[in-house]
Amino acid sequence: MSKSAELKARKAAAVPGGVATKGIYVVKAENSELWDADGRRYIDFAAGIAVLNTGHRHPQVMAAVASQAECFAHTCFHVAPYESYVRLAERLNALAPGDFAKKSLFLSSGAEAVENAIKIARYFTKRSAVIAFSGGFHGRTLLTMALTGKVMPYKRGFGPFPAEVYHAQFPQPYHGITTEQALADLERLFHSDVDPKSVAAIVIEPVQGEGGFNVAPFEFLRALRRVCDEHGIVLIADEVQGGIARTGKMFSIEHSGVVPDLITVAKGLGGGLPLSGVTGRATIMDAAHPGGLGGTYGGNPISIAAAHAVLDVIEAEGLCARAVRVGQKMHSRLQALAKEHACIGDVRGLGAMVAFELVKNPATKEPDAALTASILAHAEKRGLILLSCGTEANVVRLLAPLTIPDAVLEEALNILAAAIKDATGVESARAVA
Ligand SMILES: Cc1ncc(COP(=O)(O)O)c(C=O)c1O
């Protein structure tokens, strides 16, 4: 029995089945590669689910962690605060779009950041309703599950969910949902379900992550800004997956020129250590009473030290520009593959947040989740870790560390091409039109 198989059996016996995992038990990782318990090497196109924008164990990040561990590992910011937290808040306040005073607070997970953004918006507006979008993903806590617009695997069986959460359509040009239709759907919501004057916040991922790497058309984001201004609603950009240089800008919403009121960040910020945050207008951020925000571990000093190093590395290594180049390389290769394989219905994304959608028939666009799973399995056999996404589980997302060397990127794209060939060969009986 291989070590991986043995660990898989132990995991099945000791960990609940709801905690789904791949079968790759890692023992070592470096930049864009990792090695499993049996010594197999993989190229990592999952990046810890969009966390390792600066790669596994970036030397600068690891040095910052080690150096902070020499001083103190935890005090709780509420008990004995530290300068590095304040300085990280200053840095994010300066980096976030918007020519106005901003403030930031730090937490541990993406879901916690979204929960806090909603708490802050509710306190500020003295309203309760929140609007999110179909296909959106905001986390696995009760409120963020309610906000999430994807039933499987996130919502089934876990209700009832908190009240006053409404979903509007996210525009999806590939599936015929235009910006105009999505805006009409929001209007419908205002007429049929919730008074806009009761809405505290609209929360949107400018590029949907788990929902399938759907890029919100910029005119849609601009229209949302107008709607929020008209009705006094707080606009929250959930940048947990798309933020921190992933799309070629520090925050993905910057591509549209829209300035949100609040931004949630996590994942890439900590470079592999758990850290999240909310950054936004000081007037809104300051609404809540002392003690209403925070938590025991929020802004852990080791995670904060890592985040400073991450921001330094992004700047020093030009990772925003690198994200654009990595994304271009992925796009052009996928577009060439789409010409050979009719099952690739759409190639989309922003910067290095790139995905392709698999369909049984390009005319009907019927989703092909089985083919998607097969491509992932073949890629893994060949040494490339990939993740799927999309409400129909028929989208393959490429999330390489932005620090990936060109040669490794090329190697990974060759493996991907071979895996698509393997899988479409295997799947040929299901006749791709
Ligand atoms: C856009 C978005 N928001 C929130 C979350 C939740 O983050 P976490 O898993 O750290 O709670 C995620 C996680 O994938 C995400 O992609």
The ligand as a Tripos MOL2 file, in Angstrom:
@<TRIPOS>MOLECULE
LIG
   16    16     1     0     0
SMALL
NO_CHARGES

@<TRIPOS>ATOM
      1 C1        -15.0150   35.2780   -2.9460 C.3       1 LIG1
      2 C2        -14.8960   34.5040   -1.6860 C.ar      1 LIG1
      3 N1        -15.3970   34.9930   -0.5540 N.ar      1 LIG1
      4 C3        -15.2830   34.3420    0.6190 C.ar      1 LIG1
      5 C4        -14.6620   33.1190    0.6810 C.ar      1 LIG1
      6 C5        -14.5620   32.4060    2.0050 C.3       1 LIG1
      7 O1        -13.2480   32.3790    2.4340 O.3       1 LIG1
      8 P1        -12.7920   31.3490    3.5860 P.3       1 LIG1
      9 O2        -12.8420   29.9780    2.9780 O.co2     1 LIG1
     10 O3        -11.4050   31.7920    3.9460 O.co2     1 LIG1
     11 O4        -13.7570   31.5090    4.7070 O.co2     1 LIG1
     12 C6        -14.1010   32.5690   -0.4680 C.ar      1 LIG1
     13 C7        -13.4060   31.2630   -0.4260 C.2       1 LIG1
     14 O5        -13.1690   30.6130   -1.4090 O.2       1 LIG1
     15 C8        -14.2160   33.2660   -1.6940 C.ar      1 LIG1
     16 O6        -13.7170   32.7830   -2.8280 O.3       1 LIG1
@<TRIPOS>BOND
     1     1     2 1
     2     2     3 ar
     3     2    15 ar
     4     3     4 ar
     5     4     5 ar
     6     5     6 1
     7     5    12 ar
     8     6     7 1
     9     7     8 1
    10     8     9 2
    11     8    10 1
    12     8    11 1
    13    12    13 1
    14    12    15 ar
    15    13    14 2
    16    15    16 1
@<TRIPOS>SUBSTRUCTURE
     1 LIG1         1 GROUP 0 **** ****
